[in-house]
Amino acid sequence: MPQMSPLWWELLYIMFILLFMIMMIIIYYNKNYKYKNNIISKKINQLNWKW
């Protein structure tokens, strides 16, 4: 008969996995958002002609 771990260990593990996934999603979208802003600012700078 296998020995079962305490319930709070399993809950801590599940919480850790969920928090890790949420953190990675936030980091991904944050980098993606900064990248899009960088592209927009470059386009705006190209439109500003200096005579």
mmJSON file of the N, C-alpha and C atoms, coordinates in Angstrom:
{"data_MODEL":{"atom_site":{
"group_PDB":["ATOM","ATOM","ATOM","ATOM","ATOM","ATOM","ATOM","ATOM","ATOM","ATOM","ATOM","ATOM","ATOM","ATOM","ATOM","ATOM","ATOM","ATOM","ATOM","ATOM","ATOM","ATOM","ATOM","ATOM","ATOM","ATOM","ATOM","ATOM","ATOM","ATOM","ATOM","ATOM","ATOM","ATOM","ATOM","ATOM","ATOM","ATOM","ATOM","ATOM","ATOM","ATOM","ATOM","ATOM","ATOM","ATOM","ATOM","ATOM","ATOM","ATOM","ATOM","ATOM","ATOM","ATOM","ATOM","ATOM","ATOM","ATOM","ATOM","ATOM","ATOM","ATOM","ATOM","ATOM","ATOM","ATOM","ATOM","ATOM","ATOM","ATOM","ATOM","ATOM","ATOM","ATOM","ATOM","ATOM","ATOM","ATOM","ATOM","ATOM","ATOM","ATOM","ATOM","ATOM","ATOM","ATOM","ATOM","ATOM","ATOM","ATOM","ATOM","ATOM","ATOM","ATOM","ATOM","ATOM","ATOM","ATOM","ATOM","ATOM","ATOM","ATOM","ATOM","ATOM","ATOM","ATOM","ATOM","ATOM","ATOM","ATOM","ATOM","ATOM","ATOM","ATOM","ATOM","ATOM","ATOM","ATOM","ATOM","ATOM","ATOM","ATOM","ATOM","ATOM","ATOM","ATOM","ATOM","ATOM","ATOM","ATOM","ATOM","ATOM","ATOM","ATOM","ATOM","ATOM","ATOM","ATOM","ATOM","ATOM","ATOM","ATOM","ATOM","ATOM","ATOM","ATOM","ATOM","ATOM","ATOM","ATOM","ATOM","ATOM","ATOM"],
"id":[1,2,3,4,5,6,7,8,9,10,11,12,13,14,15,16,17,18,19,20,21,22,23,24,25,26,27,28,29,30,31,32,33,34,35,36,37,38,39,40,41,42,43,44,45,46,47,48,49,50,51,52,53,54,55,56,57,58,59,60,61,62,63,64,65,66,67,68,69,70,71,72,73,74,75,76,77,78,79,80,81,82,83,84,85,86,87,88,89,90,91,92,93,94,95,96,97,98,99,100,101,102,103,104,105,106,107,108,109,110,111,112,113,114,115,116,117,118,119,120,121,122,123,124,125,126,127,128,129,130,131,132,133,134,135,136,137,138,139,140,141,142,143,144,145,146,147,148,149,150,151,152,153],
"type_symbol":["N","C","C","N","C","C","N","C","C","N","C","C","N","C","C","N","C","C","N","C","C","N","C","C","N","C","C","N","C","C","N","C","C","N","C","C","N","C","C","N","C","C","N","C","C","N","C","C","N","C","C","N","C","C","N","C","C","N","C","C","N","C","C","N","C","C","N","C","C","N","C","C","N","C","C","N","C","C","N","C","C","N","C","C","N","C","C","N","C","C","N","C","C","N","C","C","N","C","C","N","C","C","N","C","C","N","C","C","N","C","C","N","C","C","N","C","C","N","C","C","N","C","C","N","C","C","N","C","C","N","C","C","N","C","C","N","C","C","N","C","C","N","C","C","N","C","C","N","C","C","N","C","C"],
"label_atom_id":["N","CA","C","N","CA","C","N","CA","C","N","CA","C","N","CA","C","N","CA","C","N","CA","C","N","CA","C","N","CA","C","N","CA","C","N","CA","C","N","CA","C","N","CA","C","N","CA","C","N","CA","C","N","CA","C","N","CA","C","N","CA","C","N","CA","C","N","CA","C","N","CA","C","N","CA","C","N","CA","C","N","CA","C","N","CA","C","N","CA","C","N","CA","C","N","CA","C","N","CA","C","N","CA","C","N","CA","C","N","CA","C","N","CA","C","N","CA","C","N","CA","C","N","CA","C","N","CA","C","N","CA","C","N","CA","C","N","CA","C","N","CA","C","N","CA","C","N","CA","C","N","CA","C","N","CA","C","N","CA","C","N","CA","C","N","CA","C","N","CA","C","N","CA","C","N","CA","C"],
"label_alt_id":[null,null,null,null,null,null,null,null,null,null,null,null,null,null,null,null,null,null,null,null,null,null,null,null,null,null,null,null,null,null,null,null,null,null,null,null,null,null,null,null,null,null,null,null,null,null,null,null,null,null,null,null,null,null,null,null,null,null,null,null,null,null,null,null,null,null,null,null,null,null,null,null,null,null,null,null,null,null,null,null,null,null,null,null,null,null,null,null,null,null,null,null,null,null,null,null,null,null,null,null,null,null,null,null,null,null,null,null,null,null,null,null,null,null,null,null,null,null,null,null,null,null,null,null,null,null,null,null,null,null,null,null,null,null,null,null,null,null,null,null,null,null,null,null,null,null,null,null,null,null,null,null,null],
"label_comp_id":["MET","MET","MET","PRO","PRO","PRO","GLN","GLN","GLN","MET","MET","MET","SER","SER","SER","PRO","PRO","PRO","LEU","LEU","LEU","TRP","TRP","TRP","TRP","TRP","TRP","GLU","GLU","GLU","LEU","LEU","LEU","LEU","LEU","LEU","TYR","TYR","TYR","ILE","ILE","ILE","MET","MET","MET","PHE","PHE","PHE","ILE","ILE","ILE","LEU","LEU","LEU","LEU","LEU","LEU","PHE","PHE","PHE","MET","MET","MET","ILE","ILE","ILE","MET","MET","MET","MET","MET","MET","ILE","ILE","ILE","ILE","ILE","ILE","ILE","ILE","ILE","TYR","TYR","TYR","TYR","TYR","TYR","ASN","ASN","ASN","LYS","LYS","LYS","ASN","ASN","ASN","TYR","TYR","TYR","LYS","LYS","LYS","TYR","TYR","TYR","LYS","LYS","LYS","ASN","ASN","ASN","ASN","ASN","ASN","ILE","ILE","ILE","ILE","ILE","ILE","SER","SER","SER","LYS","LYS","LYS","LYS","LYS","LYS","ILE","ILE","ILE","ASN","ASN","ASN","GLN","GLN","GLN","LEU","LEU","LEU","ASN","ASN","ASN","TRP","TRP","TRP","LYS","LYS","LYS","TRP","TRP","TRP"],
"label_asym_id":["A","A","A","A","A","A","A","A","A","A","A","A","A","A","A","A","A","A","A","A","A","A","A","A","A","A","A","A","A","A","A","A","A","A","A","A","A","A","A","A","A","A","A","A","A","A","A","A","A","A","A","A","A","A","A","A","A","A","A","A","A","A","A","A","A","A","A","A","A","A","A","A","A","A","A","A","A","A","A","A","A","A","A","A","A","A","A","A","A","A","A","A","A","A","A","A","A","A","A","A","A","A","A","A","A","A","A","A","A","A","A","A","A","A","A","A","A","A","A","A","A","A","A","A","A","A","A","A","A","A","A","A","A","A","A","A","A","A","A","A","A","A","A","A","A","A","A","A","A","A","A","A","A"],
"label_entity_id":["1","1","1","1","1","1","1","1","1","1","1","1","1","1","1","1","1","1","1","1","1","1","1","1","1","1","1","1","1","1","1","1","1","1","1","1","1","1","1","1","1","1","1","1","1","1","1","1","1","1","1","1","1","1","1","1","1","1","1","1","1","1","1","1","1","1","1","1","1","1","1","1","1","1","1","1","1","1","1","1","1","1","1","1","1","1","1","1","1","1","1","1","1","1","1","1","1","1","1","1","1","1","1","1","1","1","1","1","1","1","1","1","1","1","1","1","1","1","1","1","1","1","1","1","1","1","1","1","1","1","1","1","1","1","1","1","1","1","1","1","1","1","1","1","1","1","1","1","1","1","1","1","1"],
"label_seq_id":[1,1,1,2,2,2,3,3,3,4,4,4,5,5,5,6,6,6,7,7,7,8,8,8,9,9,9,10,10,10,11,11,11,12,12,12,13,13,13,14,14,14,15,15,15,16,16,16,17,17,17,18,18,18,19,19,19,20,20,20,21,21,21,22,22,22,23,23,23,24,24,24,25,25,25,26,26,26,27,27,27,28,28,28,29,29,29,30,30,30,31,31,31,32,32,32,33,33,33,34,34,34,35,35,35,36,36,36,37,37,37,38,38,38,39,39,39,40,40,40,41,41,41,42,42,42,43,43,43,44,44,44,45,45,45,46,46,46,47,47,47,48,48,48,49,49,49,50,50,50,51,51,51],
"pdbx_PDB_ins_code":[null,null,null,null,null,null,null,null,null,null,null,null,null,null,null,null,null,null,null,null,null,null,null,null,null,null,null,null,null,null,null,null,null,null,null,null,null,null,null,null,null,null,null,null,null,null,null,null,null,null,null,null,null,null,null,null,null,null,null,null,null,null,null,null,null,null,null,null,null,null,null,null,null,null,null,null,null,null,null,null,null,null,null,null,null,null,null,null,null,null,null,null,null,null,null,null,null,null,null,null,null,null,null,null,null,null,null,null,null,null,null,null,null,null,null,null,null,null,null,null,null,null,null,null,null,null,null,null,null,null,null,null,null,null,null,null,null,null,null,null,null,null,null,null,null,null,null,null,null,null,null,null,null],
"Cartn_x":[0.844,0.0,0.889,0.724,1.596,1.269,2.296,2.103,1.681,0.677,0.161,0.799,1.035,1.589,0.461,0.806,-0.234,-0.901,-2.118,-2.892,-2.269,-1.711,-1.159,0.07,0.806,1.929,1.408,0.362,-0.212,-0.771,-1.415,-1.947,-0.823,0.244,1.387,1.983,2.096,2.645,1.753,0.454,-0.477,-0.441,-0.387,-0.314,0.976,2.063,3.331,3.272,2.738,2.638,1.751,0.62,-0.281,0.363,1.015,1.675,2.811,3.534,4.62,4.068,2.991,2.399,1.858,1.208,0.692,1.83,2.909,4.059,4.658,4.783,5.335,4.429,3.129,2.189,2.317,2.395,2.53,3.833,4.918,6.208,6.149,5.523,5.425,4.67,3.498,2.71,3.363,4.064,4.747,5.859,6.648,7.699,7.092,6.023,5.369,4.818,4.254,3.7,4.811,5.921,7.043,7.591,7.626,8.128,7.212,5.907,4.97,5.12,5.272,5.454,6.73,7.777,9.035,8.87,8.129,7.884,7.09,6.074,5.238,6.083,6.932,7.757,8.75,9.267,10.176,9.445,8.213,7.442,7.171,6.851,6.585,7.858,8.986,10.239,10.599,10.24,10.517,9.648,8.475,7.595,8.031,8.81,9.263,10.453,10.185,11.24,11.964,13.267,14.048,14.669,14.219,14.679,15.923],
"Cartn_y":[-1.185,0.0,1.248,2.14,3.32,4.328,4.994,5.994,7.302,7.93,9.177,10.371,11.405,12.63,13.421,14.262,15.095,16.016,16.334,17.152,18.531,19.105,20.457,20.475,19.377,19.313,19.393,18.648,18.665,20.04,20.662,22.001,23.011,22.914,23.806,23.588,22.352,22.042,22.609,22.413,22.924,24.452,25.068,26.531,27.04,26.363,26.764,26.676,25.593,25.421,26.502,26.767,27.79,29.177,29.511,30.815,30.937,29.862,29.874,30.091,29.409,29.568,30.986,31.525,32.893,33.886,33.685,34.574,34.526,33.333,33.212,33.87,33.737,34.377,35.895,36.423,37.873,38.366,37.652,38.045,38.004,36.988,36.868,38.057,38.365,39.453,40.807,40.94,42.194,42.444,41.436,41.586,41.847,41.149,41.325,42.743,43.273,44.62,45.649,45.474,46.405,46.356,45.171,45.027,45.764,45.642,46.34,47.85,48.332,49.763,50.257,49.445,49.82,49.963,49.066,49.139,50.401,50.703,51.887,53.148,53.225,54.42,54.572,53.474,53.558,54.07,53.636,54.122,55.618,56.057,57.488,58.303,57.803,58.522,58.582,57.588,57.608,58.631,58.927,59.896,61.339,61.557,62.906,63.262,63.946,64.309,65.531,65.528,66.692,67.311,68.526,69.189,70.013],
"Cartn_z":[0.0,0.0,0.0,-1.013,-1.068,0.036,0.449,1.499,0.858,1.422,0.848,1.533,0.754,1.339,2.005,2.934,3.57,2.548,2.816,1.886,1.697,2.744,2.602,1.709,1.615,0.661,-0.765,-1.005,-2.354,-2.688,-1.723,-1.962,-2.204,-1.456,-1.683,-3.064,-3.468,-4.786,-5.895,-5.771,-6.778,-6.811,-5.651,-5.605,-6.238,-5.984,-6.571,-8.094,-8.612,-10.065,-10.668,-10.047,-10.571,-10.548,-9.453,-9.371,-10.38,-10.57,-11.55,-12.964,-13.294,-14.62,-14.81,-13.803,-13.897,-14.061,-13.324,-13.433,-14.838,-15.411,-16.762,-17.805,-17.629,-18.559,-18.476,-17.255,-17.089,-17.699,-17.488,-18.06,-19.585,-20.138,-21.596,-22.179,-21.627,-22.183,-21.91,-20.813,-20.516,-21.534,-21.854,-22.858,-24.225,-24.549,-25.835,-25.952,-24.891,-24.897,-25.081,-24.401,-24.553,-25.974,-26.553,-27.912,-28.897,-28.731,-29.609,-29.451,-28.224,-28.005,-28.663,-28.636,-29.251,-30.76,-31.382,-32.826,-33.155,-32.368,-32.617,-32.495,-31.485,-31.314,-32.462,-32.986,-34.131,-35.36,-35.574,-36.718,-36.578,-35.372,-35.157,-35.417,-34.971,-35.19,-36.664,-37.434,-38.866,-39.571,-39.016,-39.653,-39.373,-38.347,-38.013,-38.889,-39.979,-40.907,-40.378,-40.52,-40.092,-41.35,-41.689,-42.908,-42.641],
"occupancy":[1.0,1.0,1.0,1.0,1.0,1.0,1.0,1.0,1.0,1.0,1.0,1.0,1.0,1.0,1.0,1.0,1.0,1.0,1.0,1.0,1.0,1.0,1.0,1.0,1.0,1.0,1.0,1.0,1.0,1.0,1.0,1.0,1.0,1.0,1.0,1.0,1.0,1.0,1.0,1.0,1.0,1.0,1.0,1.0,1.0,1.0,1.0,1.0,1.0,1.0,1.0,1.0,1.0,1.0,1.0,1.0,1.0,1.0,1.0,1.0,1.0,1.0,1.0,1.0,1.0,1.0,1.0,1.0,1.0,1.0,1.0,1.0,1.0,1.0,1.0,1.0,1.0,1.0,1.0,1.0,1.0,1.0,1.0,1.0,1.0,1.0,1.0,1.0,1.0,1.0,1.0,1.0,1.0,1.0,1.0,1.0,1.0,1.0,1.0,1.0,1.0,1.0,1.0,1.0,1.0,1.0,1.0,1.0,1.0,1.0,1.0,1.0,1.0,1.0,1.0,1.0,1.0,1.0,1.0,1.0,1.0,1.0,1.0,1.0,1.0,1.0,1.0,1.0,1.0,1.0,1.0,1.0,1.0,1.0,1.0,1.0,1.0,1.0,1.0,1.0,1.0,1.0,1.0,1.0,1.0,1.0,1.0,1.0,1.0,1.0,1.0,1.0,1.0],
"B_iso_or_equiv":[0.0,0.0,0.0,0.0,0.0,0.0,0.0,0.0,0.0,0.0,0.0,0.0,0.0,0.0,0.0,0.0,0.0,0.0,0.0,0.0,0.0,0.0,0.0,0.0,0.0,0.0,0.0,0.0,0.0,0.0,0.0,0.0,0.0,0.0,0.0,0.0,0.0,0.0,0.0,0.0,0.0,0.0,0.0,0.0,0.0,0.0,0.0,0.0,0.0,0.0,0.0,0.0,0.0,0.0,0.0,0.0,0.0,0.0,0.0,0.0,0.0,0.0,0.0,0.0,0.0,0.0,0.0,0.0,0.0,0.0,0.0,0.0,0.0,0.0,0.0,0.0,0.0,0.0,0.0,0.0,0.0,0.0,0.0,0.0,0.0,0.0,0.0,0.0,0.0,0.0,0.0,0.0,0.0,0.0,0.0,0.0,0.0,0.0,0.0,0.0,0.0,0.0,0.0,0.0,0.0,0.0,0.0,0.0,0.0,0.0,0.0,0.0,0.0,0.0,0.0,0.0,0.0,0.0,0.0,0.0,0.0,0.0,0.0,0.0,0.0,0.0,0.0,0.0,0.0,0.0,0.0,0.0,0.0,0.0,0.0,0.0,0.0,0.0,0.0,0.0,0.0,0.0,0.0,0.0,0.0,0.0,0.0,0.0,0.0,0.0,0.0,0.0,0.0],
"pdbx_formal_charge":[null,null,null,null,null,null,null,null,null,null,null,null,null,null,null,null,null,null,null,null,null,null,null,null,null,null,null,null,null,null,null,null,null,null,null,null,null,null,null,null,null,null,null,null,null,null,null,null,null,null,null,null,null,null,null,null,null,null,null,null,null,null,null,null,null,null,null,null,null,null,null,null,null,null,null,null,null,null,null,null,null,null,null,null,null,null,null,null,null,null,null,null,null,null,null,null,null,null,null,null,null,null,null,null,null,null,null,null,null,null,null,null,null,null,null,null,null,null,null,null,null,null,null,null,null,null,null,null,null,null,null,null,null,null,null,null,null,null,null,null,null,null,null,null,null,null,null,null,null,null,null,null,null],
"auth_seq_id":[1,1,1,2,2,2,3,3,3,4,4,4,5,5,5,6,6,6,7,7,7,8,8,8,9,9,9,10,10,10,11,11,11,12,12,12,13,13,13,14,14,14,15,15,15,16,16,16,17,17,17,18,18,18,19,19,19,20,20,20,21,21,21,22,22,22,23,23,23,24,24,24,25,25,25,26,26,26,27,27,27,28,28,28,29,29,29,30,30,30,31,31,31,32,32,32,33,33,33,34,34,34,35,35,35,36,36,36,37,37,37,38,38,38,39,39,39,40,40,40,41,41,41,42,42,42,43,43,43,44,44,44,45,45,45,46,46,46,47,47,47,48,48,48,49,49,49,50,50,50,51,51,51],
"auth_comp_id":["MET","MET","MET","PRO","PRO","PRO","GLN","GLN","GLN","MET","MET","MET","SER","SER","SER","PRO","PRO","PRO","LEU","LEU","LEU","TRP","TRP","TRP","TRP","TRP","TRP","GLU","GLU","GLU","LEU","LEU","LEU","LEU","LEU","LEU","TYR","TYR","TYR","ILE","ILE","ILE","MET","MET","MET","PHE","PHE","PHE","ILE","ILE","ILE","LEU","LEU","LEU","LEU","LEU","LEU","PHE","PHE","PHE","MET","MET","MET","ILE","ILE","ILE","MET","MET","MET","MET","MET","MET","ILE","ILE","ILE","ILE","ILE","ILE","ILE","ILE","ILE","TYR","TYR","TYR","TYR","TYR","TYR","ASN","ASN","ASN","LYS","LYS","LYS","ASN","ASN","ASN","TYR","TYR","TYR","LYS","LYS","LYS","TYR","TYR","TYR","LYS","LYS","LYS","ASN","ASN","ASN","ASN","ASN","ASN","ILE","ILE","ILE","ILE","ILE","ILE","SER","SER","SER","LYS","LYS","LYS","LYS","LYS","LYS","ILE","ILE","ILE","ASN","ASN","ASN","GLN","GLN","GLN","LEU","LEU","LEU","ASN","ASN","ASN","TRP","TRP","TRP","LYS","LYS","LYS","TRP","TRP","TRP"],
"auth_asym_id":["A","A","A","A","A","A","A","A","A","A","A","A","A","A","A","A","A","A","A","A","A","A","A","A","A","A","A","A","A","A","A","A","A","A","A","A","A","A","A","A","A","A","A","A","A","A","A","A","A","A","A","A","A","A","A","A","A","A","A","A","A","A","A","A","A","A","A","A","A","A","A","A","A","A","A","A","A","A","A","A","A","A","A","A","A","A","A","A","A","A","A","A","A","A","A","A","A","A","A","A","A","A","A","A","A","A","A","A","A","A","A","A","A","A","A","A","A","A","A","A","A","A","A","A","A","A","A","A","A","A","A","A","A","A","A","A","A","A","A","A","A","A","A","A","A","A","A","A","A","A","A","A","A"],
"auth_atom_id":["N","CA","C","N","CA","C","N","CA","C","N","CA","C","N","CA","C","N","CA","C","N","CA","C","N","CA","C","N","CA","C","N","CA","C","N","CA","C","N","CA","C","N","CA","C","N","CA","C","N","CA","C","N","CA","C","N","CA","C","N","CA","C","N","CA","C","N","CA","C","N","CA","C","N","CA","C","N","CA","C","N","CA","C","N","CA","C","N","CA","C","N","CA","C","N","CA","C","N","CA","C","N","CA","C","N","CA","C","N","CA","C","N","CA","C","N","CA","C","N","CA","C","N","CA","C","N","CA","C","N","CA","C","N","CA","C","N","CA","C","N","CA","C","N","CA","C","N","CA","C","N","CA","C","N","CA","C","N","CA","C","N","CA","C","N","CA","C","N","CA","C","N","CA","C","N","CA","C"],
"pdbx_PDB_model_num":[1,1,1,1,1,1,1,1,1,1,1,1,1,1,1,1,1,1,1,1,1,1,1,1,1,1,1,1,1,1,1,1,1,1,1,1,1,1,1,1,1,1,1,1,1,1,1,1,1,1,1,1,1,1,1,1,1,1,1,1,1,1,1,1,1,1,1,1,1,1,1,1,1,1,1,1,1,1,1,1,1,1,1,1,1,1,1,1,1,1,1,1,1,1,1,1,1,1,1,1,1,1,1,1,1,1,1,1,1,1,1,1,1,1,1,1,1,1,1,1,1,1,1,1,1,1,1,1,1,1,1,1,1,1,1,1,1,1,1,1,1,1,1,1,1,1,1,1,1,1,1,1,1]
}}}
